[in-house]
């Protein structure tokens, strides 16, 4: 199996839509008529879920006329959120075909298909022309990509001059390698964490000017504490995407991810940068 095949296989086991529909019914939601809010615990797969998407969007100025790229769009939650919040058009690309199929289905149910589209493909060779987008974002994706500069150069290629890029990622921390499995990799063979400094250096080498960098460890720890409190009070965890996607693997993956966060083996970061205007 190719590296891309192994990575995609980590995220897909079949019957994802059926599992999501069952989870929504358990939540008291009609899966034929979900809302953006009802889907949020499931379709924002990255750390802190919808909260992280909202924080990312809060850093941006997006016009309704803008065309935005979502690199690693997953089930499409962030793309639909951005389209609803800003009125913009969003094109997503993801390696995992099942994610793309479910994303298209949910987008149709929410009536957003004219503003949100999803393509199955490789982020290192995207099917878009040069200077096609006014901005791009990627949330918890580059951990599966060894050649970071190839990723950043490809994003740079499809952005218009002056366009923004924001990354919300898990960086390699000083505490050593995480234990596996994690939500992003079954084994170390599919995990390619870079440090915060390495990420900034790679972005700069790929033609981006860094505008802001922040670590979000405290926010992630606080989010985890609120989620545990919700469960202890008899409710459901705030973020249920890992369990939805990974099933029996999820418990170990989430425990290892939480340990990596506490022990600073993985450090969540958010980087806003920009392509030169000329």
TANOR-V690150 format. One record per residue. N is the residue number from 1. RES is the residue in one small letter. BURIAL is b if it has 9 or more other C-alpha atoms within 8 Angstrom, else e. D_CENTER is the distance of its C-alpha to the mean C-alpha in Angstrom with 2 decimals. Layout:
N&RES&BURIAL&D_CENTER + N&RES&BURIAL&D_CENTER
//
This chain:
1&x&e&24.01 + 2&x&e&22.17 + 3&x&e&19.32 + 4&x&e&17.02 + 5&x&e&18.73 + 6&x&b&18.35 + 7&x&b&14.60 + 8&x&b&14.31 + 9&x&b&16.95 + 10&x&b&15.05 + 11&x&b&12.67 + 12&x&b&15.52 + 13&x&e&18.88 + 14&x&e&20.08 + 15&x&e&20.89 + 16&x&b&17.36 + 17&x&e&18.52 + 18&x&e&21.69 + 19&x&b&20.05 + 20&x&b&17.92 + 21&x&b&21.16 + 22&x&e&23.06 + 23&x&e&20.74 + 24&x&b&21.06 + 25&x&b&24.82 + 26&x&e&25.00 + 27&x&e&23.44 + 28&x&e&26.20 + 29&x&b&24.10 + 30&x&e&25.42 + 31&x&e&22.74 + 32&x&e&24.48 + 33&x&e&24.00 + 34&x&b&20.79 + 35&x&e&19.74 + 36&x&b&16.46 + 37&x&e&17.22 + 38&x&b&18.16 + 39&x&b&14.98 + 40&x&b&12.74 + 41&x&b&13.25 + 42&x&b&12.07 + 43&x&b&9.56 + 44&x&b&6.92 + 45&x&b&6.06 + 46&x&e&4.79 + 47&x&e&8.17 + 48&x&b&10.39 + 49&x&b&8.69 + 50&x&b&10.33 + 51&x&e&12.16 + 52&x&b&9.49 + 53&x&b&8.64 + 54&x&e&12.44 + 55&x&e&13.05 + 56&x&b&11.09 + 57&x&e&12.97 + 58&x&e&16.07 + 59&x&e&16.30 + 60&x&e&16.59 + 61&x&e&19.57 + 62&x&e&18.74 + 63&x&e&21.71 + 64&x&e&22.07 + 65&x&e&23.26 + 66&x&b&20.20 + 67&x&b&18.13 + 68&x&b&14.49 + 69&x&b&12.19 + 70&x&b&8.50 + 71&x&b&7.95 + 72&x&b&6.12 + 73&x&b&6.30 + 74&x&b&6.70 + 75&x&b&9.24 + 76&x&b&9.08 + 77&x&b&8.99 + 78&x&b&7.65 + 79&x&b&9.92 + 80&x&b&12.69 + 81&x&b&12.51 + 82&x&b&12.90 + 83&x&b&15.62 + 84&x&e&17.36 + 85&x&e&17.35 + 86&x&b&18.49 + 87&x&b&20.07 + 88&x&b&18.52 + 89&x&b&17.68 + 90&x&b&14.15 + 91&x&b&13.82 + 92&x&b&10.80 + 93&x&b&11.11 + 94&x&b&10.03 + 95&x&b&12.30 + 96&x&b&12.81 + 97&x&e&15.52 + 98&x&b&15.47 + 99&x&b&11.93 + 100&x&b&13.29 + 101&x&e&16.50 + 102&x&b&15.22 + 103&x&b&13.03 + 104&x&b&16.28 + 105&x&e&18.36 + 106&x&b&16.62 + 107&x&b&16.59 + 108&x&b&20.27 + 109&x&b&21.08 + 110&x&b&19.87 + 111&x&e&21.87 + 112&x&b&19.19 + 113&x&b&19.71 + 114&x&e&21.62 + 115&x&b&18.81 + 116&x&b&15.69 + 117&x&b&15.88 + 118&x&b&13.82 + 119&x&b&15.16 + 120&x&b&15.00 + 121&x&b&15.33 + 122&x&b&14.85 + 123&x&b&12.94 + 124&x&e&16.15 + 125&x&e&18.37 + 126&x&b&16.94 + 127&x&e&19.45 + 128&x&e&19.80 + 129&x&e&22.75 + 130&x&e&23.12 + 131&x&b&22.45 + 132&x&b&20.89 + 133&x&b&18.33 + 134&x&b&18.88 + 135&x&b&15.52 + 136&x&b&12.06 + 137&x&b&8.71 + 138&x&b&5.86 + 139&x&b&3.16 + 140&x&b&4.47 + 141&x&b&5.95 + 142&x&b&9.45 + 143&x&b&10.59 + 144&x&b&11.60 + 145&x&b&13.40 + 146&x&e&16.86 + 147&x&e&17.98 + 148&x&b&15.88 + 149&x&b&18.53 + 150&x&e&18.47 + 151&x&b&14.79 + 152&x&b&15.62 + 153&x&b&18.90 + 154&x&b&17.53 + 155&x&b&15.27 + 156&x&b&18.43 + 157&x&e&20.52 + 158&x&b&18.92 + 159&x&b&18.90 + 160&x&b&22.10 + 161&x&b&24.15 + 162&x&b&23.17 + 163&x&b&19.61 + 164&x&b&16.86 + 165&x&b&13.65 + 166&x&b&11.32 + 167&x&b&9.12 + 168&x&b&7.54 + 169&x&b&8.13 + 170&x&b&10.55 + 171&x&b&13.83 + 172&x&b&16.98 + 173&x&b&19.29 + 174&x&e&23.09 + 175&x&e&23.55 + 176&x&e&23.17 + 177&x&e&20.93 + 178&x&b&19.09 + 179&x&e&20.70 + 180&x&b&19.31 + 181&x&b&17.89 + 182&x&b&14.56 + 183&x&b&11.48 + 184&x&b&10.35 + 185&x&b&13.97 + 186&x&b&17.28 + 187&x&b&19.36 + 188&x&e&19.49 + 189&x&e&20.08 + 190&x&b&16.43 + 191&x&b&15.15 + 192&x&b&15.47 + 193&x&b&14.88 + 194&x&b&16.45 + 195&x&b&18.04 + 196&x&b&17.47 + 197&x&e&20.64 + 198&x&e&19.86 + 199&x&b&16.58 + 200&x&b&18.68 + 201&x&e&21.46 + 202&x&b&19.47 + 203&x&b&18.12 + 204&x&b&21.73 + 205&x&e&23.13 + 206&x&b&21.01 + 207&x&b&22.49 + 208&x&b&20.31 + 209&x&b&21.96 + 210&x&b&20.15 + 211&x&e&20.61 + 212&x&e&19.08 + 213&x&b&17.54 + 214&x&e&17.04 + 215&x&e&16.39 + 216&x&b&14.99 + 217&x&b&16.62 + 218&x&e&19.08 + 219&x&e&16.68 + 220&x&b&14.79 + 221&x&b&18.26 + 222&x&e&19.50 + 223&x&b&16.72 + 224&x&b&17.60 + 225&x&e&21.23 + 226&x&b&20.92 + 227&x&b&19.26 + 228&x&b&22.10 + 229&x&e&24.61 + 230&x&b&23.54 + 231&x&b&24.11 + 232&x&e&27.36 + 233&x&e&28.52 + 234&x&e&28.23 + 235&x&e&24.98 + 236&x&e&21.58 + 237&x&b&18.69 + 238&x&e&16.41 + 239&x&b&13.26 + 240&x&b&14.19 + 241&x&b&11.25 + 242&x&b&12.03 + 243&x&b&15.63 + 244&x&b&15.15 + 245&x&b&13.48 + 246&x&b&15.42 + 247&x&e&18.66 + 248&x&e&21.28 + 249&x&b&19.09 + 250&x&b&16.94 + 251&x&e&19.67 + 252&x&b&20.12 + 253&x&b&16.46 + 254&x&b&15.89 + 255&x&e&19.28 + 256&x&b&18.62 + 257&x&b&15.35 + 258&x&e&17.39 + 259&x&b&20.24 + 260&x&b&18.34 + 261&x&b&17.28 + 262&x&e&20.90 + 263&x&e&22.48 + 264&x&b&20.34 + 265&x&b&19.47 + 266&x&b&15.79 + 267&x&b&15.29 + 268&x&b&12.22 + 269&x&b&12.64 + 270&x&b&11.94 + 271&x&b&13.76 + 272&x&b&15.13 + 273&x&b&17.28 + 274&x&b&19.30 + 275&x&b&21.08 + 276&x&b&24.83 + 277&x&e&26.60 + 278&x&e&29.32
//
